[in-house]
Amino acid sequence: MSITILLLALLVGAIGFIVVAARRMQGQSLTGQMFRRAFQYMLLYAMLLVVANGAAALLARAFGSTPDFDEPLLFAQSVTAVVIGLPITALLIWWIVRAHRKEPEERESLIFQAYLTTSALTGAAMTAAKLTEGLTSALGSQIFDGDALGHLIMWLIVWVVHWRVIRRTLGQTNAVAHLLLGSTIGLVLAAGGLIDLLATSLEMLTGTQILVGSFVPLGSAAGLFVSGALLWIVYWLISASKLPRGTTWHAYVLLLGVAGGLLTGLVGAQALLWRGLVNLLGDPMPFVTWFEWPQALAALIIGAMIWWYHRDLLDAATHTPLHRVYQYLVSGIGAIAAAAGVGLLVVALVDSITPAQLSHEPINTLLGGLTLIIVGAPLWWSHWRLVQRAAAEDPGVELTATPRRIYLIVLVGAAVITVVIALIAAVAALMADAIENQLSLTTLYDVRTELGYLTAGLTIIAYHAAVLRQDSRNAPAKTETTTPDVSSTKAGRLILVGPLDPTLATTVHKRFDRPVEFLASNTGETWNADAVLAQIEAHNADDDLLIIAREQGLETRPISEVRNLQ
């Protein structure tokens, strides 16, 4: 599981690396220096994996562990990886350090940052994986796992070394990706381990027979939780939670913490409610699901905790841009859940009139759809009602807000794609049976899933497309603007000294209708949009302001005061 999460985190990081690289490469051509850097760091990463695995295998043998197929070739490969690979790795490191001393800007290269991030995350994920294996053996089977201990020590060294290099060489801005991706791995592992730990404990308390032994699943869950919690504490509580609250930081909190925790809790609540209703009103005999009630209850509790924690990290003030994003995000999750419930109702209807009893119980499917609606509809309406109230109070701001347009367009667009794909699949199945003169209720049964997707998609389209049309009619008309004369404008200019942030410039200009200029400066800091807006509001609107992003916070001065100081 740790390796899977690592691969997903590296995939996200790779996408981010490509996006940032594309921005930096605009107007630039590839050079030999870029290829040299890519060769250096890719080779160094490959040698790191070879040496670490070889040394870990030798260390595991020192602790008394031998492979299941202990062949001389395996031992020779481990020795060769250390004896040959270690000098090559040392030579590469010397070459890179020498290049950094001659050209300090090497530390600012994206490929160097990508290497450090990838290596540190690999060490962290492998440390978590081997710690999980070791604790599973120690707590579950009461045996000593020398192989897990040997690999744990070696990958812990890899992680710590690269962590220290990152702290010494990368600025805070360049280390954000490493900290947030590490926090992601830690949170997912810790949450999964805690769900398994709570579910296994409930199964043992209720006397459920566990096939592999009472303490093996308990030890596995405890090992996963401890390893994930270690990463999350180091990456998030100690480091990432103290970062400036910029766009990337808020994206992590909203997408992983709020949305991830909410989805986990909703899945648990729906499974728990569904299973209960099936036992009371449905047919529990053929009811087989991978999600038993202890797992459902555990997912509900842990998901709700994760949602609550990350929601409290957001700005508590209402009608802020961040609060608006949160409301639309939760509304979208609730709307999708409710629409999926409506689609399941259609599937249940088709099951009831077709020969589905051999493999499905229509009453169970019906209860599944009802539980999705019961869970998703209140969640959607409780947040959508607040959004609509804000739109009624201030249509000029709310109806043209970017989060609202993204919410409506993404929901309608995704629903349209779903409807088109389901329609093509359903028509293809119908045509196939028609060509063979086999149209019957069995054909309808075969396309019942596609009919469910069609209904769910059309439900979302019907309502939200109407909202889009209404917004278009009620939104304030755009007025033709001419280029203002800066000398005659009353509002003062805003000059921001720090990293270039077009999104912040657009937000500030829309909020205050004042000219915004950037003096790009690579200070290693990021802009806190909420703090910038607060600083502007605290000063006279007629003054030209100079806002500087510093390590200890924002420094704001009227330009006239700066001139007087000079």
C-alpha positions, 0 to 999 in steps of 0.5 A: 500500500505504501508503494502504491501511495508513493507512486500516486504522490510521485505522479502528482509531483511529476505533473506539477513538475511538468507544469512548472517547467513549462512555465519556466521554459516559455521563450527558452530553448533547450541547452546542453546544461539542461541535458547534463543536469537531467543525466546527472540526477537521473543516474544518481537516483538510479544508483541510490536505489541500487545501493540502498537495496543492496546495502539493505539486503546485506544488513538484513542478512546480518540480522539473521534473515535470508531470502526464501530462495537463498542463491549465491547469485542474490548475495553476489548481487547485493555485494556488487551493488555496494562495492561497485555502486557506492563509489559511483554514487560518491563520484556523482555526488562529488561532481554535483557538489563541485558544480554547485560551488562553481555555479550556485544557481544550480540549486535553483534548477527544477531537476535538482529540486525534483531529484531531492523531492523524489529521493526523500519521498522514496525514502519516507515511503519505504521507511513506512512500508518496512516499519509496517512489516516489522510491526506486523510481525512483532505485534501480530505474529510475535516474531522478529523480522530481520529483513524488515529491520535491515531495510528500515534502517537503510531507507531511514538513512536515505530519508533523513539524509535527503531531508537534511539536504533539502533543509539546507539547500532549498528555499521554503518555496521550493520545498513546498511540494516535498512537504505536502506530498509527504503529508499526503502519504502520511495522512493516507497511510495513517487514516487507512491504518486507523480505520483498519485498527478500529474495524479489527478491534470492533470485530474482535469485541463482537466475537467475529471469527478472524480467519488468519489469527486474532492478532495478525490483522491487528498488528498489520493495522497498528503497523500501518497506522504508526508508520503513517502517523510518523510521516504525517507528524514529521511532514505536516504537524512539524513542517507543512502546517507552518508554511505560508497559506498560499494556493498550494497549501489551501489546495492540499487542505481542501482536496485531500483533507476536506474532500478526502475526509468527507468522501471517506465519511460518506462512504462509511455512512452510506454503507452502514445505513445500507447494511442496516436497512437491508437487514431490517427491510431487505433480503440479507441472505444474498447480501454480500459486500466487501464493506462490513459494518465495522469497516463502515463505522470506522470509515465514518468516524475517521473520515469525519475526524479528518474532515473536521480537522482540515475544515477548522484550518480554513478561515472561519470568516464567511463570504471570503474567496476561500470559504466560497471554494469550500462551500462549492466543493462540499456541495458538489460532493453532495450533489454527485452522491444524491444523483448516484442515488437517483441512478440506483433507483432506476437500476432497482426499477429495471431489476424488478421488471427483468429476470434479475433475481438470480444475481440481484435483489431489487429491494437491496438495490432500491435501499442502496439508492435511497441511502445515497440520497439520504446521505448526499441530498442534505449535505448538498442542500445545506451548503448550496442554500448558503451559496444561493443566499449569498447570490441573492444578497450580492449577485454582482459578486457571487454570480460572477465568482470564479468558484461558482462558474467552475462548480457549475461548468465542471458538474454539467460538463462531467455529467454530459460526458457521462451521459454521452458515454452511457448512451453510446454503450446502451445503444450499442447493446440494443443494436447488437440484440436487434441485429440478432433478433434478441430484443427482450427484457434481458436486453433491458437488464443488460443495459440497466447500469447504463440507464442508471448513469444516464439518469444520474447525469441527466439529473445533474444537467437538468438542475445545474444547467438551469442555474447556469441560464439563470445566472447568465440572465441575472448577472450584472451586464458588463460595461465597456471600459476604457483605459484609465488615465493613471494620473487622474485616477483617484484610487492609489496604486498597489506595488507588490514586491515578491514572486510574480502571482497573476492570480493574486493581481487579478483578485486584488484588482477585482476587489479594490479596482486599483492598479496593481503592479509587481516588482518580481523578486526571488525572495523565497517567500509566497504570497498569502492572499488573505493577508494582502487583502487585509493589509490593503483594507487597513490603509487609505484607498487614496495612498499608493502602497508598497507591499513587500513579502518578507520571511517574517510576514508582509511589510506595507508602507505608503510610497510617499512615506518611503520617498520621505525616508529617502 
